[in-house]
Amino acid sequence: MTELTNSRLMVAEPHQSFGGDWTEIKLDMLNNYLAAYVQALKKHDFIKVYVDAFAGTGYRETQAESDAPDLFAEQVEAENAGFFDGSAKLALQVDPPFDRYVFIEKSPARMKELQSVKTDFHTIADRIDFRQGDANECIPEFCRKTDWQKTRAVLFLDPFGMSVNWTTMEVIARTKAIDLWILFPAGIGVNRLLKQNPNDISGAWQSKLDIFFGTSEWRNVFYKSSHEKTLFGEEMVVSKVPNAISAISGFYQERLRTIFPKVVSNPRYLCNSKNSPMFLFTFAVSSLNEKAQKLALKIAEYILGKTG
């Protein structure tokens, strides 16, 4: 375990991961949680819903953003290898099944592909709700129209890059009824955007980071000021903090704690073939019920702590 800079968060040491193994690890952890979740709630009268907000096979259009054309190249490579189409089918295989499935996908082509699952899972096809659109619009709409006195849900956020706005995260937390799994692009996204000098980050990407974190405070966390001697005397220099991925991960966890009552203490790094952290896989509970919080965290932290 490694203590993160400027944070009380403890993040599990990265495990060696080759090729597409990180995608398999992610899906395996999600699958294990869903299986435990339906068992835990099978004697309750709640309507159980699984929501997959990026249910298709990926988002190549994000790659075209001119400020960082190669920012998510590794994620695109994994997508092209066919790894990003597993979460919906895994959820549909869980036994006992959820009462309802909500699959959100922005791309019309990917939505058409996704709808084919109804053929494979015809016995529960009437439980599947497909919604084409931006997750930042579809998730708030789903949350507003759901009766959370009668409903409980697991939401899986596996976005391409930094597609989920902080305002969407706030809506999720306010339901007080959703267990959230999220793949956070600590290394593959945020860290690559952070130039050594913050002034070198384009205005568009600074705004994107503000929207993504829901605050501009990241500037004070990811950069430090120091006095350096030069030929012209002492100057104030602003530079990126060492161990930046740890600082980024810790900051995101702390941001989650500002809106969710409980967040796991051992989120998991998912690494590329060089054992460099690409993502942080983390979990948060929106329920205010202490018993529900305790059980959800116990299951999630056990799954995240397993070596894989």
C-alpha positions, 0 to 999 in steps of 0.5 A, a space after each residue: 500500500 502506498 500513501 498518496 501525496 496530500 491525501 489520506 487515501 490508500 490505493 492498492 499497489 498496481 498489479 502487473 497487467 499485460 495487453 488487455 488484461 486490465 479490461 478483463 480485471 475491470 469486468 470481472 470485478 464488476 461481475 462479482 459485485 453484481 452477483 453479490 448485489 442481487 443475492 443481498 437484495 433478493 429478499 427485499 421488495 426494491 425494484 433492482 436496476 442495473 444502469 450501464 451509461 456507456 454500454 456500447 463498444 467505445 467512443 472514437 469521436 473523442 479521439 478527434 479533439 485537436 488539443 490532445 489527439 493521442 490522449 486516449 490511444 491505449 483506450 482506443 486500441 483496447 476498444 478496437 480489440 473488442 474488449 469494451 462490449 462486455 459489461 452489458 452482456 455480463 450484467 444480463 447473465 447475472 442470476 437472479 436477474 435485475 428487474 430492469 436494465 438501462 443501457 445508454 449509448 451515444 452512438 447510433 451505430 453502437 446502439 444498433 449493435 447493442 440492441 442485438 442482446 435482446 435476441 441473446 437474452 430473449 427471456 428477459 428482453 422486456 426488462 431492457 431499456 435502451 436510451 440513445 444519447 449523451 450520458 450527461 443528459 440521460 443519467 439525470 433524466 433517469 434519476 429524476 424520473 425514478 421513484 427512489 423510495 421503491 428502487 435501488 440501482 447499480 450504475 457502471 460508468 466506463 466512459 471514454 476519457 473524461 466524458 462524465 461531468 461533475 454535475 452528473 455525479 452530483 445527481 447520482 449522489 442525490 438519489 441516495 439509492 445508487 451504488 456507483 462503479 466508475 473507471 476514472 482516467 487518472 493516468 491515461 487522461 488527467 495526468 497526460 493533460 497536466 503539463 509541467 507548467 499549468 500555463 501550457 495547458 490549453 484554455 479548453 482543456 483547463 475548462 474541461 478539467 474544471 467541469 470534470 472535477 467540479 472545481 478549479 481547485 485541482 490547480 492548487 493540488 497538482 501544482 506547487 510553487 517553489 523559489 529557484 535560483 537563476 542567473 537573474 536571482 531567485 524566481 518563483 517557479 510553478 511546476 507539476 507535483 511529483 507522483 502526480 498520478 497518486 495526487 490525482 487519484 487522491 484528489 478524485 477520491 476526496 472529491 467523491 467524498 464531498 458528495 457520497 456518504 461512503 467511498 471505498 478506501 482501496 480503489 484499484 489501479 488498472 495498468 497497461 503492459 508496462 505496469 503504468 497506471 491508466 485508470 483508477 477503478 473506484 466505488 461509492 455508495 449514495 445510500 444513507 442507510 448505515 447497514 446498506 453502506 457497510 455491506 456495500 463497502 465490505 463487498 466492494 473493498 473485498 473485490 478490489 483487494 483481490 489480486 488479479 
